[in-house]
Amino acid sequence: MDQDATSKTASLSKQVSVSHATRGADHNRDLIKQSDQGGENILLPSLEAGVTLLDIDGGRGVPVLQSLVLDHLLMHDGPAFWVDANGHATTTILARLTPSQRLLDRIHVARGFTAYQHYGAVCDLQTAVNQSIQKSTADDGMHRHRSSGDDGESSQHTPSLIVVPAIDTLYRTDDTLGQRHAKTLQARTLAQVTTYAEGYDVPVLVTRTTTDTFTSPVETVADQHLKCEQTKLGPRFVGDEFETLVYPVENGTHYQTTFGYWRQLLAVRAWQGRQESVSPAPKSGASDDIGTGVTVHGETQPLTTDPLLDAWTAVSAGER
C-alpha cells in the first residue's frame, strides 16, 4: 500500500509539474533547451540588448527582417515597437511568416512618410511605450502576482524589441531638406534610438538602404553588426558572435555548406592525418605550421599549410 501511495503521489506530482501554466516565451525556451542543439541557436542569430545594425545583400530583405523580429518575440515576452519606413512592416508577409497570430498582436507599428514624420514617430515612441504598459497592466491587473516569480529575462508589459528599418531612407530622399539638415535630423534620430536601447535595455534592430558616407553614422552607433547574404540554400548571417554554418533540409537534419565549416573540418582531419601517417621531418629554418586548431576531443594542435592534402592522406590510409 505504501508503494502504491508513493507511486500515485509521484505520478500526480509529475502531472502537476507538466500541466503548470507557463508563458509562451518560457515554453519556447524550454523546448530549445530540450533540443539536440542544447539551446544553441544555429539557424538565426540572437538579438542582444543595444543597437544591432542588419545589412542585407540582394534587396530590401523584408522577409529576413520580419523573421528575425518574429523569432525574437517567440523567445521573449513583451511587445515590439516598429517605426516603419519604405513599407517594411508589410502585414501580408508577417501573417504568412508567423507561426501564431498572437505574435502579430504584440507588434505596434508607427509609419512615417516624410523625414519629419519619421523623426516625430521616433520621438513619440516613449509615449507609446508608456501607454502600452498602462493598458497591459490594467488588463492583467488581477494576475500581476504571477510575475513575482519571473526570472527577469523579459516582461510581458515592457518592450522586448524596437525595430527601425531603412533608418536613412526618408532623410536621404526628402526634397524639403538640404544635405546638412538631413544629416542633422538623422543624427537626432540615431541619438533617440540609442537612448531607447540603453533606457529600456532591449535590442534595437535597424537597417539601412545602402552603405555610404551618409549612413556611416548608423554603423558608428551600432553595438552589433550583422550581415546577411542571400544564398541558394537560404540566408547566411555573419556577425561578431554568430555565423551561419548549417542549413536545414527536408528530412529535418542540417546540411553543412559554408567555407567556415569545411575549414574547421579539414583542420581537424589534417591533425588526425599527421598523427596517424608518417610525416616528413621539417626542413631546417622552415616550418609548415600556420597556427593551431581545436580537435573533436577539445585538444589544441598545430595546423599545416595544406590541410586538404593531409586530410586526403588520412582518409586514403583507412581513417574514418
Steps between C-alpha positions, in 0.01 A plus 500: 500500500780738584666437165172556316444825688853615424457413132171687479651804673797504263268462200278784623803721568629437149161577351475827692849606395426428135165678497630802694419819311796661328536804282547454127860620496587277797348200324696570181825538694436167673448331164827643372684375808358151444612490136812326377672833457506562875335840472740633241333687217681376191267641234416857604712744701373619837435871548678636805430822690634803317486624142539225238563604140381245244638535147325279244650436156279439201196719558308647790485167682154554649440127575843476667431801720152382594627147573754636749228706669259207528776267621588747776136534608466124519785484751420817700190645660392858448393701196708623208486862385562553129565843344457421132627654178487375143228246580712249691217424745303316232211330674450239227857369536480511880176300491656239270814466711360495852433159659247663733263786433542611862848625413351757264300650787829573678644707214415872514573685175538873435565621147678808371470621143727804529820563691322714760223242545757227551697707752176590678399133522839412651468780755143393589613142562541558874138618528381198303695266728356660815146474364555135409631421849205672666251316280659157539539530877139613535375208290713256698452660840339196659794279405795721592606269781599240240795711390654499848688178418629607159870456426535862389600417143195667351169653603165469331441873544829675419640504144700200387612647165508825304522487120600793278559374144639715218595761755666719236257488209264790582780735604682417179208553264304786662513792256414751772829433679842612395790260543615670819156494661442141386817384678405696811150352518631149442758554776222603741304188406804282570548674836138423596537138391816461707326652801216247474743209473676609818190614691285193434799260483356328192622425148443770240515354148578748220573465129620742234432522129865522394852532633656842443619807687142604579431176690843461659365654827255208521788256511681720752219490758432127451608266779470194274526468124333215313542434129256282308579352161230335290620158381334219304451300819375789712622813677850493646564721804844615610565704814744541785336221702320301230561339163265278302670165455203272434178499300193281563387239248166326453567195720567718805877471502742780421727544201845647550573733211721793592875533455536566872371153584720325247809686622425384853439142387815482286708648782392212726557245222843648434607454861367142505689429181825630643463282807420178312721538193874533464576870460831611351737681730475878466773675315748694704407862537151442360170377637166411345308591814268797449311501828296280729159334486265320739445129446179305555639401840547863602880491463695782340741391227705679230365531145695463175496701181330215312218357718314360198798286395550374857130419531504313167807302608332406828182380326701303242680322783166372631425763768126564533 
